[in-house]
Amino acid sequence: MAFPTSVNSQITDSVTQANVKVLGDAPALSMGNLMQATSQALGNAAHNATTAQQQTAVTAQAATTMGVATLYSIDAASTGKATQAILGS
């Protein structure tokens, strides 16, 4: 057990006030952390949505290009077949 010592009441009051300040700041700090994490998550969600929309547009453009190319190739193939039948080769 430690030796009993007399401590100035001003020291104990200052330590108590410092502890009260830390405890008083805790709710504000925790809400700040929560809001910062939430805003970062929402920013990431918006970025992911934008990226997904861009990728969908690229895929749709590629599908349209392939569809048009297929239509043209069917037309060319049927034209070639008809020409072959007419010429009799």
N, CA, C and O atoms as a GROMACS GRO file, in nm:
protein
  356
    1MET      N    1   0.083  -0.116   0.000
    1MET     CA    2   0.000   0.000   0.000
    1MET      C    3   0.089   0.124   0.000
    1MET      O    4   0.191   0.130   0.068
    2ALA      N    5   0.047   0.223  -0.078
    2ALA     CA    6   0.127   0.345  -0.092
    2ALA      C    7   0.118   0.430   0.034
    2ALA      O    8   0.022   0.422   0.111
    3PHE      N    9   0.219   0.512   0.051
    3PHE     CA   10   0.216   0.602   0.166
    3PHE      C   11   0.112   0.710   0.143
    3PHE      O   12   0.103   0.765   0.033
    4PRO      N   13   0.034   0.740   0.242
    4PRO     CA   14  -0.066   0.845   0.225
    4PRO      C   15   0.000   0.981   0.208
    4PRO      O   16   0.089   1.017   0.285
    5THR      N   17  -0.042   1.054   0.108
    5THR     CA   18   0.012   1.188   0.083
    5THR      C   19  -0.104   1.285   0.070
    5THR      O   20  -0.215   1.247   0.031
    6SER      N   21  -0.078   1.407   0.103
    6SER     CA   22  -0.181   1.508   0.087
    6SER      C   23  -0.168   1.567  -0.053
    6SER      O   24  -0.059   1.604  -0.096
    7VAL      N   25  -0.281   1.576  -0.124
    7VAL     CA   26  -0.282   1.629  -0.260
    7VAL      C   27  -0.362   1.758  -0.258
    7VAL      O   28  -0.467   1.768  -0.196
    8ASN      N   29  -0.310   1.855  -0.326
    8ASN     CA   30  -0.376   1.984  -0.335
    8ASN      C   31  -0.511   1.968  -0.404
    8ASN      O   32  -0.521   1.897  -0.504
    9SER      N   33  -0.613   2.032  -0.351
    9SER     CA   34  -0.747   2.018  -0.408
    9SER      C   35  -0.755   2.076  -0.549
    9SER      O   36  -0.839   2.033  -0.629
   10GLN      N   37  -0.669   2.172  -0.581
   10GLN     CA   38  -0.668   2.228  -0.717
   10GLN      C   39  -0.624   2.122  -0.818
   10GLN      O   40  -0.673   2.120  -0.931
   11ILE      N   41  -0.533   2.036  -0.781
   11ILE     CA   42  -0.486   1.930  -0.870
   11ILE      C   43  -0.598   1.830  -0.895
   11ILE      O   44  -0.624   1.793  -1.010
   12THR      N   45  -0.665   1.787  -0.789
   12THR     CA   46  -0.774   1.691  -0.808
   12THR      C   47  -0.887   1.753  -0.890
   12THR      O   48  -0.949   1.684  -0.972
   13ASP      N   49  -0.913   1.882  -0.870
   13ASP     CA   50  -1.017   1.949  -0.948
   13ASP      C   51  -0.978   1.955  -1.096
   13ASP      O   52  -1.062   1.934  -1.183
   14SER      N   53  -0.853   1.985  -1.126
   14SER     CA   54  -0.810   1.995  -1.266
   14SER      C   55  -0.816   1.858  -1.335
   14SER      O   56  -0.856   1.849  -1.451
   15VAL      N   57  -0.777   1.753  -1.263
   15VAL     CA   58  -0.785   1.618  -1.320
   15VAL      C   59  -0.930   1.580  -1.345
   15VAL      O   60  -0.963   1.522  -1.449
   16THR      N   61  -1.017   1.613  -1.252
   16THR     CA   62  -1.160   1.583  -1.267
   16THR      C   63  -1.217   1.658  -1.386
   16THR      O   64  -1.291   1.600  -1.466
   17GLN      N   65  -1.183   1.785  -1.399
   17GLN     CA   66  -1.233   1.865  -1.512
   17GLN      C   67  -1.182   1.810  -1.645
   17GLN      O   68  -1.256   1.808  -1.743
   18ALA      N   69  -1.057   1.766  -1.651
   18ALA     CA   70  -1.002   1.708  -1.774
   18ALA      C   71  -1.078   1.581  -1.811
   18ALA      O   72  -1.110   1.559  -1.928
   19ASN      N   73  -1.106   1.498  -1.711
   19ASN     CA   74  -1.181   1.375  -1.738
   19ASN      C   75  -1.322   1.405  -1.785
   19ASN      O   76  -1.374   1.338  -1.874
   20VAL      N   77  -1.385   1.506  -1.725
   20VAL     CA   78  -1.521   1.545  -1.766
   20VAL      C   79  -1.520   1.594  -1.910
   20VAL      O   80  -1.612   1.565  -1.986
   21LYS      N   81  -1.416   1.670  -1.948
   21LYS     CA   82  -1.408   1.720  -2.086
   21LYS      C   83  -1.395   1.604  -2.184
   21LYS      O   84  -1.460   1.603  -2.289
   22VAL      N   85  -1.311   1.508  -2.152
   22VAL     CA   86  -1.294   1.392  -2.241
   22VAL      C   87  -1.426   1.316  -2.255
   22VAL      O   88  -1.466   1.280  -2.366
   23LEU      N   89  -1.494   1.294  -2.145
   23LEU     CA   90  -1.623   1.224  -2.150
   23LEU      C   91  -1.727   1.307  -2.224
   23LEU      O   92  -1.814   1.252  -2.292
   24GLY      N   93  -1.721   1.440  -2.212
   24GLY     CA   94  -1.816   1.526  -2.279
   24GLY      C   95  -1.795   1.530  -2.429
   24GLY      O   96  -1.890   1.546  -2.506
   25ASP      N   97  -1.671   1.517  -2.472
   25ASP     CA   98  -1.639   1.520  -2.615
   25ASP      C   99  -1.669   1.387  -2.684
   25ASP      O  100  -1.684   1.384  -2.807
   26ALA      N  101  -1.678   1.280  -2.612
   26ALA     CA  102  -1.693   1.147  -2.671
   26ALA      C  103  -1.815   1.134  -2.761
   26ALA      O  104  -1.802   1.080  -2.871
   27PRO      N  105  -1.933   1.178  -2.721
   27PRO     CA  106  -2.049   1.163  -2.812
   27PRO      C  107  -2.031   1.238  -2.943
   27PRO      O  108  -2.065   1.187  -3.049
   28ALA      N  109  -1.977   1.360  -2.936
   28ALA     CA  110  -1.957   1.438  -3.059
   28ALA      C  111  -1.854   1.371  -3.149
   28ALA      O  112  -1.872   1.366  -3.271
   29LEU      N  113  -1.748   1.320  -3.091
   29LEU     CA  114  -1.646   1.253  -3.172
   29LEU      C  115  -1.701   1.125  -3.235
   29LEU      O  116  -1.673   1.097  -3.351
   30SER      N  117  -1.778   1.050  -3.160
   30SER     CA  118  -1.832   0.925  -3.215
   30SER      C  119  -1.932   0.955  -3.326
   30SER      O  120  -1.936   0.883  -3.426
   31MET      N  121  -2.013   1.060  -3.311
   31MET     CA  122  -2.106   1.096  -3.419
   31MET      C  123  -2.029   1.144  -3.542
   31MET      O  124  -2.067   1.115  -3.655
   32GLY      N  125  -1.921   1.218  -3.520
   32GLY     CA  126  -1.837   1.262  -3.633
   32GLY      C  127  -1.779   1.144  -3.708
   32GLY      O  128  -1.777   1.142  -3.830
   33ASN      N  129  -1.730   1.044  -3.634
   33ASN     CA  130  -1.676   0.924  -3.697
   33ASN      C  131  -1.783   0.848  -3.774
   33ASN      O  132  -1.758   0.799  -3.884
   34LEU      N  133  -1.902   0.840  -3.715
   34LEU     CA  134  -2.012   0.771  -3.782
   34LEU      C  135  -2.050   0.842  -3.911
   34LEU      O  136  -2.068   0.777  -4.014
   35MET      N  137  -2.061   0.975  -3.906
   35MET     CA  138  -2.099   1.049  -4.026
   35MET      C  139  -1.992   1.041  -4.134
   35MET      O  140  -2.025   1.033  -4.253
   36GLN      N  141  -1.867   1.042  -4.095
   36GLN     CA  142  -1.759   1.032  -4.193
   36GLN      C  143  -1.760   0.895  -4.260
   36GLN      O  144  -1.743   0.886  -4.381
   37ALA      N  145  -1.778   0.789  -4.183
   37ALA     CA  146  -1.783   0.655  -4.239
   37ALA      C  147  -1.905   0.638  -4.330
   37ALA      O  148  -1.897   0.575  -4.435
   38THR      N  149  -2.018   0.695  -4.288
   38THR     CA  150  -2.140   0.686  -4.369
   38THR      C  151  -2.123   0.760  -4.501
   38THR      O  152  -2.163   0.710  -4.606
   39SER      N  153  -2.065   0.879  -4.496
   39SER     CA  154  -2.046   0.955  -4.620
   39SER      C  155  -1.949   0.886  -4.713
   39SER      O  156  -1.966   0.892  -4.835
   40GLN      N  157  -1.848   0.821  -4.660
   40GLN     CA  158  -1.755   0.747  -4.745
   40GLN      C  159  -1.824   0.628  -4.809
   40GLN      O  160  -1.802   0.599  -4.927
   41ALA      N  161  -1.908   0.560  -4.733
   41ALA     CA  162  -1.982   0.446  -4.789
   41ALA      C  163  -2.077   0.490  -4.899
   41ALA      O  164  -2.089   0.424  -5.002
   42LEU      N  165  -2.146   0.603  -4.877
   42LEU     CA  166  -2.237   0.654  -4.980
   42LEU      C  167  -2.160   0.699  -5.104
   42LEU      O  168  -2.207   0.680  -5.216
   43GLY      N  169  -2.043   0.758  -5.085
   43GLY     CA  170  -1.960   0.797  -5.199
   43GLY      C  171  -1.916   0.676  -5.279
   43GLY      O  172  -1.916   0.679  -5.402
   44ASN      N  173  -1.877   0.570  -5.210
   44ASN     CA  174  -1.839   0.447  -5.279
   44ASN      C  175  -1.957   0.386  -5.354
   44ASN      O  176  -1.940   0.335  -5.464
   45ALA      N  177  -2.075   0.392  -5.294
   45ALA     CA  178  -2.194   0.338  -5.361
   45ALA      C  179  -2.225   0.416  -5.488
   45ALA      O  180  -2.258   0.357  -5.591
   46ALA      N  181  -2.213   0.548  -5.481
   46ALA     CA  182  -2.238   0.630  -5.601
   46ALA      C  183  -2.134   0.602  -5.709
   46ALA      O  184  -2.167   0.595  -5.827
   47HIS      N  185  -2.010   0.585  -5.669
   47HIS     CA  186  -1.905   0.554  -5.766
   47HIS      C  187  -1.929   0.418  -5.831
   47HIS      O  188  -1.912   0.403  -5.952
   48ASN      N  189  -1.967   0.320  -5.750
   48ASN     CA  190  -1.996   0.187  -5.804
   48ASN      C  191  -2.114   0.190  -5.900
   48ASN      O  192  -2.113   0.121  -6.002
   49ALA      N  193  -2.216   0.270  -5.868
   49ALA     CA  194  -2.332   0.280  -5.957
   49ALA      C  195  -2.293   0.343  -6.090
   49ALA      O  196  -2.338   0.299  -6.195
   50THR      N  197  -2.210   0.446  -6.084
   50THR     CA  198  -2.164   0.511  -6.208
   50THR      C  199  -2.081   0.416  -6.292
   50THR      O  200  -2.099   0.409  -6.414
   51THR      N  201  -1.992   0.343  -6.230
   51THR     CA  202  -1.908   0.248  -6.302
   51THR      C  203  -1.994   0.137  -6.364
   51THR      O  204  -1.970   0.098  -6.478
   52ALA      N  205  -2.093   0.088  -6.292
   52ALA     CA  206  -2.181  -0.016  -6.345
   52ALA      C  207  -2.261   0.037  -6.464
   52ALA      O  208  -2.282  -0.036  -6.562
   53GLN      N  209  -2.305   0.161  -6.457
   53GLN     CA  210  -2.381   0.219  -6.568
   53GLN      C  211  -2.292   0.233  -6.691
   53GLN      O  212  -2.336   0.206  -6.803
   54GLN      N  213  -2.168   0.275  -6.671
   54GLN     CA  214  -2.076   0.287  -6.784
   54GLN      C  215  -2.049   0.151  -6.847
   54GLN      O  216  -2.048   0.138  -6.970
   55GLN      N  217  -2.027   0.050  -6.764
   55GLN     CA  218  -1.999  -0.083  -6.818
   55GLN      C  219  -2.120  -0.140  -6.891
   55GLN      O  220  -2.105  -0.209  -6.991
   56THR      N  221  -2.240  -0.110  -6.842
   56THR     CA  222  -2.362  -0.154  -6.910
   56THR      C  223  -2.374  -0.089  -7.046
   56THR      O  224  -2.413  -0.153  -7.143
   57ALA      N  225  -2.340   0.039  -7.054
   57ALA     CA  226  -2.346   0.109  -7.182
   57ALA      C  227  -2.248   0.049  -7.282
   57ALA      O  228  -2.280   0.035  -7.400
   58VAL      N  229  -2.128   0.015  -7.236
   58VAL     CA  230  -2.029  -0.046  -7.325
   58VAL      C  231  -2.078  -0.183  -7.373
   58VAL      O  232  -2.063  -0.216  -7.491
   59THR      N  233  -2.136  -0.262  -7.283
   59THR     CA  234  -2.188  -0.394  -7.321
   59THR      C  235  -2.303  -0.381  -7.419
   59THR      O  236  -2.312  -0.458  -7.514
   60ALA      N  237  -2.392  -0.284  -7.395
   60ALA     CA  238  -2.504  -0.264  -7.488
   60ALA      C  239  -2.455  -0.222  -7.625
   60ALA      O  240  -2.509  -0.266  -7.726
   61GLN      N  241  -2.354  -0.137  -7.631
   61GLN     CA  242  -2.299  -0.095  -7.758
   61GLN      C  243  -2.235  -0.212  -7.832
   61GLN      O  244  -2.250  -0.225  -7.953
   62ALA      N  245  -2.164  -0.296  -7.760
   62ALA     CA  246  -2.102  -0.414  -7.822
   62ALA      C  247  -2.209  -0.510  -7.872
   62ALA      O  248  -2.194  -0.568  -7.981
   63ALA      N  249  -2.316  -0.529  -7.796
   63ALA     CA  250  -2.424  -0.617  -7.841
   63ALA      C  251  -2.493  -0.562  -7.965
   63ALA      O  252  -2.526  -0.637  -8.056
   64THR      N  253  -2.515  -0.431  -7.969
   64THR     CA  254  -2.575  -0.369  -8.087
   64THR      C  255  -2.486  -0.386  -8.210
   64THR      O  256  -2.534  -0.416  -8.319
   65THR      N  257  -2.357  -0.365  -8.191
   65THR     CA  258  -2.263  -0.381  -8.302
   65THR      C  259  -2.264  -0.524  -8.355
   65THR      O  260  -2.265  -0.546  -8.476
   66MET      N  261  -2.265  -0.620  -8.264
   66MET     CA  262  -2.268  -0.761  -8.307
   66MET      C  263  -2.401  -0.794  -8.377
   66MET      O  264  -2.403  -0.868  -8.474
   67GLY      N  265  -2.510  -0.738  -8.326
   67GLY     CA  266  -2.640  -0.763  -8.389
   67GLY      C  267  -2.646  -0.708  -8.529
   67GLY      O  268  -2.694  -0.776  -8.620
   68VAL      N  269  -2.599  -0.586  -8.549
   68VAL     CA  270  -2.597  -0.526  -8.683
   68VAL      C  271  -2.505  -0.604  -8.775
   68VAL      O  272  -2.540  -0.629  -8.890
   69ALA      N  273  -2.389  -0.643  -8.725
   69ALA     CA  274  -2.297  -0.722  -8.808
   69ALA      C  275  -2.360  -0.855  -8.847
   69ALA      O  276  -2.341  -0.902  -8.960
   70THR      N  277  -2.434  -0.915  -8.756
   70THR     CA  278  -2.502  -1.042  -8.788
   70THR      C  279  -2.609  -1.021  -8.894
   70THR      O  280  -2.621  -1.102  -8.986
   71LEU      N  281  -2.685  -0.914  -8.881
   71LEU     CA  282  -2.788  -0.886  -8.984
   71LEU      C  283  -2.724  -0.864  -9.121
   71LEU      O  284  -2.774  -0.915  -9.221
   72TYR      N  285  -2.616  -0.790  -9.125
   72TYR     CA  286  -2.548  -0.766  -9.253
   72TYR      C  287  -2.490  -0.896  -9.309
   72TYR      O  288  -2.494  -0.918  -9.430
   73SER      N  289  -2.436  -0.981  -9.223
   73SER     CA  290  -2.376  -1.106  -9.273
   73SER      C  291  -2.485  -1.200  -9.324
   73SER      O  292  -2.462  -1.272  -9.421
   74ILE      N  293  -2.601  -1.202  -9.260
   74ILE     CA  294  -2.711  -1.285  -9.311
   74ILE      C  295  -2.754  -1.236  -9.448
   74ILE      O  296  -2.777  -1.317  -9.538
   75ASP      N  297  -2.765  -1.104  -9.465
   75ASP     CA  298  -2.803  -1.046  -9.593
   75ASP      C  299  -2.699  -1.081  -9.700
   75ASP      O  300  -2.735  -1.119  -9.812
   76ALA      N  301  -2.571  -1.069  -9.665
   76ALA     CA  302  -2.466  -1.099  -9.762
   76ALA      C  303  -2.466  -1.247  -9.798
   76ALA      O  304  -2.444  -1.282  -9.914
   77ALA      N  305  -2.490  -1.332  -9.702
   77ALA     CA  306  -2.489  -1.476  -9.728
   77ALA      C  307  -2.606  -1.515  -9.820
   77ALA      O  308  -2.589  -1.593  -9.913
   78SER      N  309  -2.724  -1.459  -9.791
   78SER     CA  310  -2.839  -1.493  -9.876
   78SER      C  311  -2.823  -1.436 -10.016
   78SER      O  312  -2.864  -1.498 -10.114
   79THR      N  313  -2.762  -1.317 -10.027
   79THR     CA  314  -2.736  -1.260 -10.160
   79THR      C  315  -2.637  -1.346 -10.237
   79THR      O  316  -2.655  -1.370 -10.356
   80GLY      N  317  -2.536  -1.391 -10.170
   80GLY     CA  318  -2.437  -1.478 -10.236
   80GLY      C  319  -2.498  -1.610 -10.280
   80GLY      O  320  -2.467  -1.659 -10.388
   81LYS      N  321  -2.584  -1.667 -10.198
   81LYS     CA  322  -2.649  -1.793 -10.231
   81LYS      C  323  -2.740  -1.776 -10.352
   81LYS      O  324  -2.743  -1.859 -10.442
   82ALA      N  325  -2.817  -1.664 -10.353
   82ALA     CA  326  -2.905  -1.639 -10.467
   82ALA      C  327  -2.826  -1.615 -10.594
   82ALA      O  328  -2.863  -1.663 -10.701
   83THR      N  329  -2.718  -1.543 -10.583
   83THR     CA  330  -2.633  -1.520 -10.700
   83THR      C  331  -2.577  -1.650 -10.752
   83THR      O  332  -2.572  -1.672 -10.873
   84GLN      N  333  -2.536  -1.736 -10.662
   84GLN     CA  334  -2.482  -1.866 -10.702
   84GLN      C  335  -2.589  -1.948 -10.773
   84GLN      O  336  -2.560  -2.016 -10.871
   85ALA      N  337  -2.712  -1.944 -10.725
   85ALA     CA  338  -2.819  -2.020 -10.787
   85ALA      C  339  -2.852  -1.964 -10.924
   85ALA      O  340  -2.880  -2.041 -11.017
   86ILE      N  341  -2.848  -1.835 -10.938
   86ILE     CA  342  -2.877  -1.773 -11.068
   86ILE      C  343  -2.768  -1.805 -11.169
   86ILE      O  344  -2.798  -1.838 -11.284
   87LEU      N  345  -2.646  -1.794 -11.127
   87LEU     CA  346  -2.534  -1.820 -11.219
   87LEU      C  347  -2.512  -1.967 -11.243
   87LEU      O  348  -2.447  -2.006 -11.341
   88GLY      N  349  -2.565  -2.050 -11.157
   88GLY     CA  350  -2.556  -2.194 -11.174
   88GLY      C  351  -2.419  -2.251 -11.156
   88GLY      O  352  -2.388  -2.354 -11.216
   89SER      N  353  -2.333  -2.189 -11.075
   89SER     CA  354  -2.201  -2.246 -11.057
   89SER      C  355  -2.195  -2.344 -10.947
   89SER      O  356  -2.089  -2.400 -10.920
   0.00000   0.00000   0.00000
